[in-house]
Amino acid sequence: MSRPQGGFVVWLELDKKINTFELFRKALNYNINIAPGRMYSLQDRYNNCLRLSYGYPWTRKVEDGLRILGKLAKESR
């Protein structure tokens, strides 16, 4: 995980086995939106990375969404 120098996003690098585009598709079924890392490269790179926005206040819904996202990522390994 990166330490943001400003802004409202955090960059996460997951296990190389996790394809964050597939994770993105699965997460949408739960109304969870992430930005797969490959969106930020013209080459086939960052397939195991993602960007999360944390511009919204911390709520139970956000916490539950992160738990679900973690579960989906774990299942993707």
mmCIF file of the N, C-alpha and C atoms, coordinates in Angstrom:
data_MODEL
# 
_entry.id   MODEL 
# 
loop_
_atom_site.group_PDB 
_atom_site.id 
_atom_site.type_symbol 
_atom_site.label_atom_id 
_atom_site.label_alt_id 
_atom_site.label_comp_id 
_atom_site.label_asym_id 
_atom_site.label_entity_id 
_atom_site.label_seq_id 
_atom_site.pdbx_PDB_ins_code 
_atom_site.Cartn_x 
_atom_site.Cartn_y 
_atom_site.Cartn_z 
_atom_site.occupancy 
_atom_site.B_iso_or_equiv 
_atom_site.pdbx_formal_charge 
_atom_site.auth_seq_id 
_atom_site.auth_comp_id 
_atom_site.auth_asym_id 
_atom_site.auth_atom_id 
_atom_site.pdbx_PDB_model_num 
ATOM 1   N N  . MET A 1 1  ? 0.854   -1.174  0.000   1.00 0.00 ? 1  MET A N  1 
ATOM 2   C CA . MET A 1 1  ? 0.000   0.000   0.000   1.00 0.00 ? 1  MET A CA 1 
ATOM 3   C C  . MET A 1 1  ? 0.893   1.228   0.000   1.00 0.00 ? 1  MET A C  1 
ATOM 4   N N  . SER A 1 2  ? 0.537   2.206   -0.785  1.00 0.00 ? 2  SER A N  1 
ATOM 5   C CA . SER A 1 2  ? 1.304   3.446   -0.822  1.00 0.00 ? 2  SER A CA 1 
ATOM 6   C C  . SER A 1 2  ? 0.852   4.370   0.301   1.00 0.00 ? 2  SER A C  1 
ATOM 7   N N  . ARG A 1 3  ? 1.722   5.268   0.694   1.00 0.00 ? 3  ARG A N  1 
ATOM 8   C CA . ARG A 1 3  ? 1.354   6.304   1.653   1.00 0.00 ? 3  ARG A CA 1 
ATOM 9   C C  . ARG A 1 3  ? 1.073   7.569   0.845   1.00 0.00 ? 3  ARG A C  1 
ATOM 10  N N  . PRO A 1 4  ? -0.195  7.917   0.704   1.00 0.00 ? 4  PRO A N  1 
ATOM 11  C CA . PRO A 1 4  ? -0.536  9.081   -0.134  1.00 0.00 ? 4  PRO A CA 1 
ATOM 12  C C  . PRO A 1 4  ? 0.102   10.368  0.380   1.00 0.00 ? 4  PRO A C  1 
ATOM 13  N N  . GLN A 1 5  ? 0.602   11.155  -0.560  1.00 0.00 ? 5  GLN A N  1 
ATOM 14  C CA . GLN A 1 5  ? 1.172   12.451  -0.225  1.00 0.00 ? 5  GLN A CA 1 
ATOM 15  C C  . GLN A 1 5  ? 0.110   13.545  -0.282  1.00 0.00 ? 5  GLN A C  1 
ATOM 16  N N  . GLY A 1 6  ? -1.070  13.190  -0.686  1.00 0.00 ? 6  GLY A N  1 
ATOM 17  C CA . GLY A 1 6  ? -2.180  14.131  -0.789  1.00 0.00 ? 6  GLY A CA 1 
ATOM 18  C C  . GLY A 1 6  ? -3.278  13.495  -1.619  1.00 0.00 ? 6  GLY A C  1 
ATOM 19  N N  . GLY A 1 7  ? -4.386  14.140  -1.705  1.00 0.00 ? 7  GLY A N  1 
ATOM 20  C CA . GLY A 1 7  ? -5.491  13.602  -2.492  1.00 0.00 ? 7  GLY A CA 1 
ATOM 21  C C  . GLY A 1 7  ? -6.331  12.626  -1.691  1.00 0.00 ? 7  GLY A C  1 
ATOM 22  N N  . PHE A 1 8  ? -7.168  11.920  -2.416  1.00 0.00 ? 8  PHE A N  1 
ATOM 23  C CA . PHE A 1 8  ? -8.136  11.032  -1.780  1.00 0.00 ? 8  PHE A CA 1 
ATOM 24  C C  . PHE A 1 8  ? -8.098  9.622   -2.360  1.00 0.00 ? 8  PHE A C  1 
ATOM 25  N N  . VAL A 1 9  ? -6.928  9.152   -2.746  1.00 0.00 ? 9  VAL A N  1 
ATOM 26  C CA . VAL A 1 9  ? -6.817  7.798   -3.286  1.00 0.00 ? 9  VAL A CA 1 
ATOM 27  C C  . VAL A 1 9  ? -5.628  7.089   -2.653  1.00 0.00 ? 9  VAL A C  1 
ATOM 28  N N  . VAL A 1 10 ? -5.723  5.769   -2.661  1.00 0.00 ? 10 VAL A N  1 
ATOM 29  C CA . VAL A 1 10 ? -4.624  4.942   -2.190  1.00 0.00 ? 10 VAL A CA 1 
ATOM 30  C C  . VAL A 1 10 ? -4.384  3.871   -3.257  1.00 0.00 ? 10 VAL A C  1 
ATOM 31  N N  . TRP A 1 11 ? -3.119  3.572   -3.515  1.00 0.00 ? 11 TRP A N  1 
ATOM 32  C CA . TRP A 1 11 ? -2.712  2.584   -4.504  1.00 0.00 ? 11 TRP A CA 1 
ATOM 33  C C  . TRP A 1 11 ? -2.323  1.320   -3.767  1.00 0.00 ? 11 TRP A C  1 
ATOM 34  N N  . LEU A 1 12 ? -2.940  0.200   -4.130  1.00 0.00 ? 12 LEU A N  1 
ATOM 35  C CA . LEU A 1 12 ? -2.658  -1.079  -3.487  1.00 0.00 ? 12 LEU A CA 1 
ATOM 36  C C  . LEU A 1 12 ? -2.049  -2.043  -4.485  1.00 0.00 ? 12 LEU A C  1 
ATOM 37  N N  . GLU A 1 13 ? -0.992  -2.732  -4.062  1.00 0.00 ? 13 GLU A N  1 
ATOM 38  C CA . GLU A 1 13 ? -0.407  -3.797  -4.865  1.00 0.00 ? 13 GLU A CA 1 
ATOM 39  C C  . GLU A 1 13 ? -0.724  -5.110  -4.168  1.00 0.00 ? 13 GLU A C  1 
ATOM 40  N N  . LEU A 1 14 ? -1.489  -5.949  -4.840  1.00 0.00 ? 14 LEU A N  1 
ATOM 41  C CA . LEU A 1 14 ? -1.924  -7.220  -4.278  1.00 0.00 ? 14 LEU A CA 1 
ATOM 42  C C  . LEU A 1 14 ? -1.014  -8.343  -4.762  1.00 0.00 ? 14 LEU A C  1 
ATOM 43  N N  . ASP A 1 15 ? -1.281  -9.538  -4.271  1.00 0.00 ? 15 ASP A N  1 
ATOM 44  C CA . ASP A 1 15 ? -0.564  -10.736 -4.703  1.00 0.00 ? 15 ASP A CA 1 
ATOM 45  C C  . ASP A 1 15 ? -0.586  -10.821 -6.228  1.00 0.00 ? 15 ASP A C  1 
ATOM 46  N N  . LYS A 1 16 ? 0.511   -11.229 -6.819  1.00 0.00 ? 16 LYS A N  1 
ATOM 47  C CA . LYS A 1 16 ? 0.615   -11.311 -8.289  1.00 0.00 ? 16 LYS A CA 1 
ATOM 48  C C  . LYS A 1 16 ? -0.448  -12.222 -8.906  1.00 0.00 ? 16 LYS A C  1 
ATOM 49  N N  . LYS A 1 17 ? -1.002  -13.139 -8.128  1.00 0.00 ? 17 LYS A N  1 
ATOM 50  C CA . LYS A 1 17 ? -2.017  -14.068 -8.637  1.00 0.00 ? 17 LYS A CA 1 
ATOM 51  C C  . LYS A 1 17 ? -3.385  -13.405 -8.811  1.00 0.00 ? 17 LYS A C  1 
ATOM 52  N N  . ILE A 1 18 ? -3.568  -12.224 -8.229  1.00 0.00 ? 18 ILE A N  1 
ATOM 53  C CA . ILE A 1 18 ? -4.874  -11.568 -8.258  1.00 0.00 ? 18 ILE A CA 1 
ATOM 54  C C  . ILE A 1 18 ? -4.947  -10.607 -9.439  1.00 0.00 ? 18 ILE A C  1 
ATOM 55  N N  . ASN A 1 19 ? -5.910  -10.836 -10.311 1.00 0.00 ? 19 ASN A N  1 
ATOM 56  C CA . ASN A 1 19 ? -6.164  -9.958  -11.445 1.00 0.00 ? 19 ASN A CA 1 
ATOM 57  C C  . ASN A 1 19 ? -7.220  -8.949  -11.002 1.00 0.00 ? 19 ASN A C  1 
ATOM 58  N N  . THR A 1 20 ? -6.826  -7.701  -10.866 1.00 0.00 ? 20 THR A N  1 
ATOM 59  C CA . THR A 1 20 ? -7.754  -6.708  -10.312 1.00 0.00 ? 20 THR A CA 1 
ATOM 60  C C  . THR A 1 20 ? -8.858  -6.310  -11.294 1.00 0.00 ? 20 THR A C  1 
ATOM 61  N N  . PHE A 1 21 ? -8.686  -6.615  -12.594 1.00 0.00 ? 21 PHE A N  1 
ATOM 62  C CA . PHE A 1 21 ? -9.808  -6.368  -13.508 1.00 0.00 ? 21 PHE A CA 1 
ATOM 63  C C  . PHE A 1 21 ? -10.923 -7.370  -13.223 1.00 0.00 ? 21 PHE A C  1 
ATOM 64  N N  . GLU A 1 22 ? -10.551 -8.626  -12.980 1.00 0.00 ? 22 GLU A N  1 
ATOM 65  C CA . GLU A 1 22 ? -11.545 -9.631  -12.602 1.00 0.00 ? 22 GLU A CA 1 
ATOM 66  C C  . GLU A 1 22 ? -12.156 -9.285  -11.241 1.00 0.00 ? 22 GLU A C  1 
ATOM 67  N N  . LEU A 1 23 ? -11.325 -8.815  -10.321 1.00 0.00 ? 23 LEU A N  1 
ATOM 68  C CA . LEU A 1 23 ? -11.815 -8.385  -9.006  1.00 0.00 ? 23 LEU A CA 1 
ATOM 69  C C  . LEU A 1 23 ? -12.808 -7.234  -9.164  1.00 0.00 ? 23 LEU A C  1 
ATOM 70  N N  . PHE A 1 24 ? -12.492 -6.298  -10.042 1.00 0.00 ? 24 PHE A N  1 
ATOM 71  C CA . PHE A 1 24 ? -13.382 -5.174  -10.349 1.00 0.00 ? 24 PHE A CA 1 
ATOM 72  C C  . PHE A 1 24 ? -14.751 -5.684  -10.808 1.00 0.00 ? 24 PHE A C  1 
ATOM 73  N N  . ARG A 1 25 ? -14.755 -6.656  -11.724 1.00 0.00 ? 25 ARG A N  1 
ATOM 74  C CA . ARG A 1 25 ? -16.016 -7.197  -12.246 1.00 0.00 ? 25 ARG A CA 1 
ATOM 75  C C  . ARG A 1 25 ? -16.821 -7.888  -11.153 1.00 0.00 ? 25 ARG A C  1 
ATOM 76  N N  . LYS A 1 26 ? -16.156 -8.644  -10.297 1.00 0.00 ? 26 LYS A N  1 
ATOM 77  C CA . LYS A 1 26 ? -16.852 -9.318  -9.195  1.00 0.00 ? 26 LYS A CA 1 
ATOM 78  C C  . LYS A 1 26 ? -17.384 -8.307  -8.182  1.00 0.00 ? 26 LYS A C  1 
ATOM 79  N N  . ALA A 1 27 ? -16.593 -7.292  -7.891  1.00 0.00 ? 27 ALA A N  1 
ATOM 80  C CA . ALA A 1 27 ? -16.977 -6.288  -6.899  1.00 0.00 ? 27 ALA A CA 1 
ATOM 81  C C  . ALA A 1 27 ? -18.207 -5.493  -7.349  1.00 0.00 ? 27 ALA A C  1 
ATOM 82  N N  . LEU A 1 28 ? -18.342 -5.273  -8.646  1.00 0.00 ? 28 LEU A N  1 
ATOM 83  C CA . LEU A 1 28 ? -19.508 -4.539  -9.157  1.00 0.00 ? 28 LEU A CA 1 
ATOM 84  C C  . LEU A 1 28 ? -20.815 -5.233  -8.800  1.00 0.00 ? 28 LEU A C  1 
ATOM 85  N N  . ASN A 1 29 ? -20.778 -6.566  -8.672  1.00 0.00 ? 29 ASN A N  1 
ATOM 86  C CA . ASN A 1 29 ? -21.988 -7.296  -8.271  1.00 0.00 ? 29 ASN A CA 1 
ATOM 87  C C  . ASN A 1 29 ? -22.454 -6.907  -6.875  1.00 0.00 ? 29 ASN A C  1 
ATOM 88  N N  . TYR A 1 30 ? -21.559 -6.309  -6.083  1.00 0.00 ? 30 TYR A N  1 
ATOM 89  C CA . TYR A 1 30 ? -21.874 -5.863  -4.727  1.00 0.00 ? 30 TYR A CA 1 
ATOM 90  C C  . TYR A 1 30 ? -21.934 -4.331  -4.643  1.00 0.00 ? 30 TYR A C  1 
ATOM 91  N N  . ASN A 1 31 ? -22.005 -3.682  -5.806  1.00 0.00 ? 31 ASN A N  1 
ATOM 92  C CA . ASN A 1 31 ? -22.008 -2.206  -5.884  1.00 0.00 ? 31 ASN A CA 1 
ATOM 93  C C  . ASN A 1 31 ? -20.756 -1.600  -5.273  1.00 0.00 ? 31 ASN A C  1 
ATOM 94  N N  . ILE A 1 32 ? -19.639 -2.300  -5.428  1.00 0.00 ? 32 ILE A N  1 
ATOM 95  C CA . ILE A 1 32 ? -18.332 -1.809  -4.982  1.00 0.00 ? 32 ILE A CA 1 
ATOM 96  C C  . ILE A 1 32 ? -17.551 -1.461  -6.236  1.00 0.00 ? 32 ILE A C  1 
ATOM 97  N N  . ASN A 1 33 ? -17.019 -0.255  -6.290  1.00 0.00 ? 33 ASN A N  1 
ATOM 98  C CA . ASN A 1 33 ? -16.292 0.203   -7.460  1.00 0.00 ? 33 ASN A CA 1 
ATOM 99  C C  . ASN A 1 33 ? -14.835 0.447   -7.098  1.00 0.00 ? 33 ASN A C  1 
ATOM 100 N N  . ILE A 1 34 ? -13.938 -0.218  -7.812  1.00 0.00 ? 34 ILE A N  1 
ATOM 101 C CA . ILE A 1 34 ? -12.505 -0.005  -7.654  1.00 0.00 ? 34 ILE A CA 1 
ATOM 102 C C  . ILE A 1 34 ? -11.944 0.351   -9.026  1.00 0.00 ? 34 ILE A C  1 
ATOM 103 N N  . ALA A 1 35 ? -10.740 0.864   -9.051  1.00 0.00 ? 35 ALA A N  1 
ATOM 104 C CA . ALA A 1 35 ? -10.073 1.166   -10.314 1.00 0.00 ? 35 ALA A CA 1 
ATOM 105 C C  . ALA A 1 35 ? -8.936  0.169   -10.509 1.00 0.00 ? 35 ALA A C  1 
ATOM 106 N N  . PRO A 1 36 ? -9.089  -0.789  -11.437 1.00 0.00 ? 36 PRO A N  1 
ATOM 107 C CA . PRO A 1 36 ? -8.020  -1.757  -11.680 1.00 0.00 ? 36 PRO A CA 1 
ATOM 108 C C  . PRO A 1 36 ? -6.758  -1.052  -12.166 1.00 0.00 ? 36 PRO A C  1 
ATOM 109 N N  . GLY A 1 37 ? -5.617  -1.548  -11.730 1.00 0.00 ? 37 GLY A N  1 
ATOM 110 C CA . GLY A 1 37 ? -4.341  -0.907  -12.045 1.00 0.00 ? 37 GLY A CA 1 
ATOM 111 C C  . GLY A 1 37 ? -4.031  -0.815  -13.524 1.00 0.00 ? 37 GLY A C  1 
ATOM 112 N N  . ARG A 1 38 ? -4.476  -1.783  -14.302 1.00 0.00 ? 38 ARG A N  1 
ATOM 113 C CA . ARG A 1 38 ? -4.122  -1.756  -15.719 1.00 0.00 ? 38 ARG A CA 1 
ATOM 114 C C  . ARG A 1 38 ? -4.728  -0.559  -16.448 1.00 0.00 ? 38 ARG A C  1 
ATOM 115 N N  . MET A 1 39 ? -5.690  0.111   -15.853 1.00 0.00 ? 39 MET A N  1 
ATOM 116 C CA . MET A 1 39 ? -6.262  1.330   -16.437 1.00 0.00 ? 39 MET A CA 1 
ATOM 117 C C  . MET A 1 39 ? -5.234  2.463   -16.499 1.00 0.00 ? 39 MET A C  1 
ATOM 118 N N  . TYR A 1 40 ? -4.158  2.336   -15.740 1.00 0.00 ? 40 TYR A N  1 
ATOM 119 C CA . TYR A 1 40 ? -3.185  3.411   -15.608 1.00 0.00 ? 40 TYR A CA 1 
ATOM 120 C C  . TYR A 1 40 ? -1.894  3.135   -16.373 1.00 0.00 ? 40 TYR A C  1 
ATOM 121 N N  . SER A 1 41 ? -1.964  2.248   -17.358 1.00 0.00 ? 41 SER A N  1 
ATOM 122 C CA . SER A 1 41 ? -0.794  1.929   -18.163 1.00 0.00 ? 41 SER A CA 1 
ATOM 123 C C  . SER A 1 41 ? -1.233  1.562   -19.577 1.00 0.00 ? 41 SER A C  1 
ATOM 124 N N  . LEU A 1 42 ? -0.429  1.942   -20.549 1.00 0.00 ? 42 LEU A N  1 
ATOM 125 C CA . LEU A 1 42 ? -0.699  1.543   -21.925 1.00 0.00 ? 42 LEU A CA 1 
ATOM 126 C C  . LEU A 1 42 ? -0.147  0.149   -22.211 1.00 0.00 ? 42 LEU A C  1 
ATOM 127 N N  . GLN A 1 43 ? 0.737   -0.336  -21.351 1.00 0.00 ? 43 GLN A N  1 
ATOM 128 C CA . GLN A 1 43 ? 1.263   -1.691  -21.484 1.00 0.00 ? 43 GLN A CA 1 
ATOM 129 C C  . GLN A 1 43 ? 0.456   -2.625  -20.591 1.00 0.00 ? 43 GLN A C  1 
ATOM 130 N N  . ASP A 1 44 ? 0.750   -3.901  -20.689 1.00 0.00 ? 44 ASP A N  1 
ATOM 131 C CA . ASP A 1 44 ? 0.071   -4.896  -19.857 1.00 0.00 ? 44 ASP A CA 1 
ATOM 132 C C  . ASP A 1 44 ? 0.765   -4.936  -18.500 1.00 0.00 ? 44 ASP A C  1 
ATOM 133 N N  . ARG A 1 45 ? 0.499   -3.934  -17.670 1.00 0.00 ? 45 ARG A N  1 
ATOM 134 C CA . ARG A 1 45 ? 1.164   -3.800  -16.381 1.00 0.00 ? 45 ARG A CA 1 
ATOM 135 C C  . ARG A 1 45 ? 0.129   -3.523  -15.288 1.00 0.00 ? 45 ARG A C  1 
ATOM 136 N N  . TYR A 1 46 ? 0.553   -3.670  -14.074 1.00 0.00 ? 46 TYR A N  1 
ATOM 137 C CA . TYR A 1 46 ? -0.249  -3.352  -12.882 1.00 0.00 ? 46 TYR A CA 1 
ATOM 138 C C  . TYR A 1 46 ? -1.527  -4.179  -12.781 1.00 0.00 ? 46 TYR A C  1 
ATOM 139 N N  . ASN A 1 47 ? -1.501  -5.389  -13.331 1.00 0.00 ? 47 ASN A N  1 
ATOM 140 C CA . ASN A 1 47 ? -2.690  -6.246  -13.301 1.00 0.00 ? 47 ASN A CA 1 
ATOM 141 C C  . ASN A 1 47 ? -3.068  -6.688  -11.897 1.00 0.00 ? 47 ASN A C  1 
ATOM 142 N N  . ASN A 1 48 ? -2.142  -6.608  -10.959 1.00 0.00 ? 48 ASN A N  1 
ATOM 143 C CA . ASN A 1 48 ? -2.419  -6.999  -9.579  1.00 0.00 ? 48 ASN A CA 1 
ATOM 144 C C  . ASN A 1 48 ? -2.538  -5.782  -8.657  1.00 0.00 ? 48 ASN A C  1 
ATOM 145 N N  . CYS A 1 49 ? -2.672  -4.601  -9.239  1.00 0.00 ? 49 CYS A N  1 
ATOM 146 C CA . CYS A 1 49 ? -2.767  -3.362  -8.452  1.00 0.00 ? 49 CYS A CA 1 
ATOM 147 C C  . CYS A 1 49 ? -4.157  -2.746  -8.620  1.00 0.00 ? 49 CYS A C  1 
ATOM 148 N N  . LEU A 1 50 ? -4.525  -1.913  -7.660  1.00 0.00 ? 50 LEU A N  1 
ATOM 149 C CA . LEU A 1 50 ? -5.791  -1.201  -7.765  1.00 0.00 ? 50 LEU A CA 1 
ATOM 150 C C  . LEU A 1 50 ? -5.709  0.123   -7.021  1.00 0.00 ? 50 LEU A C  1 
ATOM 151 N N  . ARG A 1 51 ? -6.610  0.985   -7.369  1.00 0.00 ? 51 ARG A N  1 
ATOM 152 C CA . ARG A 1 51 ? -6.701  2.289   -6.721  1.00 0.00 ? 51 ARG A CA 1 
ATOM 153 C C  . ARG A 1 51 ? -8.053  2.398   -6.040  1.00 0.00 ? 51 ARG A C  1 
ATOM 154 N N  . LEU A 1 52 ? -8.023  2.823   -4.783  1.00 0.00 ? 52 LEU A N  1 
ATOM 155 C CA . LEU A 1 52 ? -9.242  3.035   -4.002  1.00 0.00 ? 52 LEU A CA 1 
ATOM 156 C C  . LEU A 1 52 ? -9.363  4.512   -3.654  1.00 0.00 ? 52 LEU A C  1 
ATOM 157 N N  . SER A 1 53 ? -10.555 5.021   -3.746  1.00 0.00 ? 53 SER A N  1 
ATOM 158 C CA . SER A 1 53 ? -10.832 6.385   -3.313  1.00 0.00 ? 53 SER A CA 1 
ATOM 159 C C  . SER A 1 53 ? -11.313 6.352   -1.873  1.00 0.00 ? 53 SER A C  1 
ATOM 160 N N  . TYR A 1 54 ? -10.855 7.295   -1.076  1.00 0.00 ? 54 TYR A N  1 
ATOM 161 C CA . TYR A 1 54 ? -11.360 7.391   0.296   1.00 0.00 ? 54 TYR A CA 1 
ATOM 162 C C  . TYR A 1 54 ? -11.853 8.808   0.579   1.00 0.00 ? 54 TYR A C  1 
ATOM 163 N N  . GLY A 1 55 ? -12.561 9.358   -0.399  1.00 0.00 ? 55 GLY A N  1 
ATOM 164 C CA . GLY A 1 55 ? -13.095 10.708  -0.281  1.00 0.00 ? 55 GLY A CA 1 
ATOM 165 C C  . GLY A 1 55 ? -14.409 10.796  0.486   1.00 0.00 ? 55 GLY A C  1 
ATOM 166 N N  . TYR A 1 56 ? -15.034 9.653   0.753   1.00 0.00 ? 56 TYR A N  1 
ATOM 167 C CA . TYR A 1 56 ? -16.286 9.642   1.494   1.00 0.00 ? 56 TYR A CA 1 
ATOM 168 C C  . TYR A 1 56 ? -16.016 9.416   2.979   1.00 0.00 ? 56 TYR A C  1 
ATOM 169 N N  . PRO A 1 57 ? -16.892 9.893   3.841   1.00 0.00 ? 57 PRO A N  1 
ATOM 170 C CA . PRO A 1 57 ? -16.724 9.632   5.280   1.00 0.00 ? 57 PRO A CA 1 
ATOM 171 C C  . PRO A 1 57 ? -16.772 8.137   5.580   1.00 0.00 ? 57 PRO A C  1 
ATOM 172 N N  . TRP A 1 58 ? -16.060 7.730   6.623   1.00 0.00 ? 58 TRP A N  1 
ATOM 173 C CA . TRP A 1 58 ? -16.056 6.330   7.041   1.00 0.00 ? 58 TRP A CA 1 
ATOM 174 C C  . TRP A 1 58 ? -17.415 5.988   7.632   1.00 0.00 ? 58 TRP A C  1 
ATOM 175 N N  . THR A 1 59 ? -18.050 4.976   7.060   1.00 0.00 ? 59 THR A N  1 
ATOM 176 C CA . THR A 1 59 ? -19.358 4.529   7.542   1.00 0.00 ? 59 THR A CA 1 
ATOM 177 C C  . THR A 1 59 ? -19.342 3.003   7.634   1.00 0.00 ? 59 THR A C  1 
ATOM 178 N N  . ARG A 1 60 ? -20.376 2.475   8.209   1.00 0.00 ? 60 ARG A N  1 
ATOM 179 C CA . ARG A 1 60 ? -20.522 1.016   8.282   1.00 0.00 ? 60 ARG A CA 1 
ATOM 180 C C  . ARG A 1 60 ? -20.580 0.420   6.874   1.00 0.00 ? 60 ARG A C  1 
ATOM 181 N N  . LYS A 1 61 ? -21.258 1.124   5.965   1.00 0.00 ? 61 LYS A N  1 
ATOM 182 C CA . LYS A 1 61 ? -21.373 0.656   4.585   1.00 0.00 ? 61 LYS A CA 1 
ATOM 183 C C  . LYS A 1 61 ? -19.996 0.575   3.919   1.00 0.00 ? 61 LYS A C  1 
ATOM 184 N N  . VAL A 1 62 ? -19.165 1.571   4.127   1.00 0.00 ? 62 VAL A N  1 
ATOM 185 C CA . VAL A 1 62 ? -17.807 1.565   3.574   1.00 0.00 ? 62 VAL A CA 1 
ATOM 186 C C  . VAL A 1 62 ? -17.010 0.413   4.181   1.00 0.00 ? 62 VAL A C  1 
ATOM 187 N N  . GLU A 1 63 ? -17.108 0.253   5.481   1.00 0.00 ? 63 GLU A N  1 
ATOM 188 C CA . GLU A 1 63 ? -16.394 -0.826  6.168   1.00 0.00 ? 63 GLU A CA 1 
ATOM 189 C C  . GLU A 1 63 ? -16.845 -2.201  5.655   1.00 0.00 ? 63 GLU A C  1 
ATOM 190 N N  . ASP A 1 64 ? -18.143 -2.381  5.503   1.00 0.00 ? 64 ASP A N  1 
ATOM 191 C CA . ASP A 1 64 ? -18.662 -3.647  4.980   1.00 0.00 ? 64 ASP A CA 1 
ATOM 192 C C  . ASP A 1 64 ? -18.173 -3.888  3.553   1.00 0.00 ? 64 ASP A C  1 
ATOM 193 N N  . GLY A 1 65 ? -18.153 -2.824  2.747   1.00 0.00 ? 65 GLY A N  1 
ATOM 194 C CA . GLY A 1 65 ? -17.665 -2.947  1.375   1.00 0.00 ? 65 GLY A CA 1 
ATOM 195 C C  . GLY A 1 65 ? -16.204 -3.369  1.316   1.00 0.00 ? 65 GLY A C  1 
ATOM 196 N N  . LEU A 1 66 ? -15.390 -2.830  2.209   1.00 0.00 ? 66 LEU A N  1 
ATOM 197 C CA . LEU A 1 66 ? -13.982 -3.226  2.257   1.00 0.00 ? 66 LEU A CA 1 
ATOM 198 C C  . LEU A 1 66 ? -13.819 -4.679  2.692   1.00 0.00 ? 66 LEU A C  1 
ATOM 199 N N  . ARG A 1 67 ? -14.651 -5.104  3.603   1.00 0.00 ? 67 ARG A N  1 
ATOM 200 C CA . ARG A 1 67 ? -14.620 -6.517  4.021   1.00 0.00 ? 67 ARG A CA 1 
ATOM 201 C C  . ARG A 1 67 ? -14.966 -7.441  2.841   1.00 0.00 ? 67 ARG A C  1 
ATOM 202 N N  . ILE A 1 68 ? -16.004 -7.069  2.121   1.00 0.00 ? 68 ILE A N  1 
ATOM 203 C CA . ILE A 1 68 ? -16.411 -7.871  0.956   1.00 0.00 ? 68 ILE A CA 1 
ATOM 204 C C  . ILE A 1 68 ? -15.298 -7.873  -0.083  1.00 0.00 ? 68 ILE A C  1 
ATOM 205 N N  . LEU A 1 69 ? -14.709 -6.725  -0.339  1.00 0.00 ? 69 LEU A N  1 
ATOM 206 C CA . LEU A 1 69 ? -13.617 -6.626  -1.302  1.00 0.00 ? 69 LEU A CA 1 
ATOM 207 C C  . LEU A 1 69 ? -12.445 -7.511  -0.879  1.00 0.00 ? 69 LEU A C  1 
ATOM 208 N N  . GLY A 1 70 ? -12.114 -7.500  0.387   1.00 0.00 ? 70 GLY A N  1 
ATOM 209 C CA . GLY A 1 70 ? -11.048 -8.362  0.895   1.00 0.00 ? 70 GLY A CA 1 
ATOM 210 C C  . GLY A 1 70 ? -11.365 -9.833  0.707   1.00 0.00 ? 70 GLY A C  1 
ATOM 211 N N  . LYS A 1 71 ? -12.616 -10.202 0.963   1.00 0.00 ? 71 LYS A N  1 
ATOM 212 C CA . LYS A 1 71 ? -13.039 -11.585 0.778   1.00 0.00 ? 71 LYS A CA 1 
ATOM 213 C C  . LYS A 1 71 ? -12.941 -11.993 -0.691  1.00 0.00 ? 71 LYS A C  1 
ATOM 214 N N  . LEU A 1 72 ? -13.384 -11.117 -1.580  1.00 0.00 ? 72 LEU A N  1 
ATOM 215 C CA . LEU A 1 72 ? -13.308 -11.412 -3.016  1.00 0.00 ? 72 LEU A CA 1 
ATOM 216 C C  . LEU A 1 72 ? -11.857 -11.539 -3.474  1.00 0.00 ? 72 LEU A C  1 
ATOM 217 N N  . ALA A 1 73 ? -10.997 -10.679 -2.956  1.00 0.00 ? 73 ALA A N  1 
ATOM 218 C CA . ALA A 1 73 ? -9.573  -10.747 -3.315  1.00 0.00 ? 73 ALA A CA 1 
ATOM 219 C C  . ALA A 1 73 ? -8.956  -12.054 -2.828  1.00 0.00 ? 73 ALA A C  1 
ATOM 220 N N  . LYS A 1 74 ? -9.302  -12.444 -1.618  1.00 0.00 ? 74 LYS A N  1 
ATOM 221 C CA . LYS A 1 74 ? -8.784  -13.690 -1.060  1.00 0.00 ? 74 LYS A CA 1 
ATOM 222 C C  . LYS A 1 74 ? -9.236  -14.887 -1.899  1.00 0.00 ? 74 LYS A C  1 
ATOM 223 N N  . GLU A 1 75 ? -10.483 -14.873 -2.338  1.00 0.00 ? 75 GLU A N  1 
ATOM 224 C CA . GLU A 1 75 ? -11.010 -15.956 -3.163  1.00 0.00 ? 75 GLU A CA 1 
ATOM 225 C C  . GLU A 1 75 ? -10.361 -15.976 -4.557  1.00 0.00 ? 75 GLU A C  1 
ATOM 226 N N  . SER A 1 76 ? -9.826  -14.852 -4.985  1.00 0.00 ? 76 SER A N  1 
ATOM 227 C CA . SER A 1 76 ? -9.224  -14.739 -6.319  1.00 0.00 ? 76 SER A CA 1 
ATOM 228 C C  . SER A 1 76 ? -7.816  -15.315 -6.381  1.00 0.00 ? 76 SER A C  1 
ATOM 229 N N  . ARG A 1 77 ? -7.216  -15.585 -5.247  1.00 0.00 ? 77 ARG A N  1 
ATOM 230 C CA . ARG A 1 77 ? -5.828  -16.082 -5.244  1.00 0.00 ? 77 ARG A CA 1 
ATOM 231 C C  . ARG A 1 77 ? -5.727  -17.475 -5.742  1.00 0.00 ? 77 ARG A C  1 
# 
